[in-house]
Amino acid sequence: MIITVTLNAAIDKTLAVPSFRLGRRHRAVEQTSMAGGKGVNVARALKALGQPVIATGVAGGPTGTRIIEQLTDEAILNDFVRIREESRMSTAVVDPTSGEQTEINERGPAVSETELQLFVDKLLYLAKGAAICVFSGSLPRGVHSDLYSELIKELHRLGVTTVLDSEGEPLRLATWAAPSVVTPNEREAEELVGHEFADDEDRRTAIGEIAEMGASEAIMTLPDGCLALVGEEGDQAHPRRLFRATLEPLEPVSSIGSGDAFLAGYVAARYAGRADEDCLRFGVACGAESTQYFGAGVLDPREVERLMGEVSCEEEPALPLRR
């Protein structure tokens, strides 16, 4: 079983608005509304890929009820803790004429200590039957920044593989807790290591720095694929190696949630026991395929398999780690 954790779940609305300009009145030519939040998006993609997944987190108010009802309607197994405050709404405007995207995310609910403890208890119970747990997205108001860090340590004691996709202080603190895999995008990786990247050498160096912070494996997602340091340091059977996986970008309908689809693909392939290169190829193919749809986490597994054959995955010289 794979668990996805979404502590800032939302109803995500995506609007297609040609020639979108601020300060003008527009009419959408296409729209969709669905349960969202990064972990929910990952769960949706994992379900489409045929993997056993349960989505958990917190949800509150009528919006929280809609989130749970929509997941149930999609046959995505879920077990959320109900909270008092209202879950958030998020709106994305996609301009099909320019390809630009504008996202507006509500602040989201505050979570009390009692509600948070109910969630922690639920997660630790679910983890007893899980192989992988994916922590995705931001933390709600009222939740301390080291929550992911604490949960990663607890799940490691249970023998669960942990995957982290967050940002800011929660990402930094949780990376020091030695998650199994950390998957920042380029902007998040720059913030994590504390400097901007001028070229590929900087990116390769940053991947090593993230591993030095504590992550067993580090994957930086990029517009055309990913740069990944995978394997175990000092393990001859599964040595640490640096790969660059790339695919010629497709003409996107919407790239919102493509990183979540990449993560779902990587986790699905890893859960299935595929080789490192195949896990990366599969993840990149999932991320690319998801750009052909409105709605995050939506993909066609048949198209993913076709695209996987077009993904290039090359080993690069890894920089030595200091630790």
Secondary structure, DSSP 8 states (H G I E B T S, - for coil): -EEEEETT-EEEEEEE-TT--TTS----SEEEEEEESHHHHHHHHHHHTT--EEEEEEEEHHHHHHHHHHHHHTT--EEEEEESS--EEEEEEE-TTT--EEEEE----B--HHHHHHHHHHHHHHHTT-SEEEEES---BT--TTHHHHHHHHHHHTT-EEEEE--HHHHHHHHHT--SEE--BHHHHHHHHTS---SHHHHHHHHHHHHHHT-SEEEEEETTEEEEEESBTT-SSSB-EEEEEE------S--TTHHHHHHHHHHHHHHTT--HHHHHHHHHHHHHHHTTSSSTT---HHHHHHHHTT-EEEEE-------
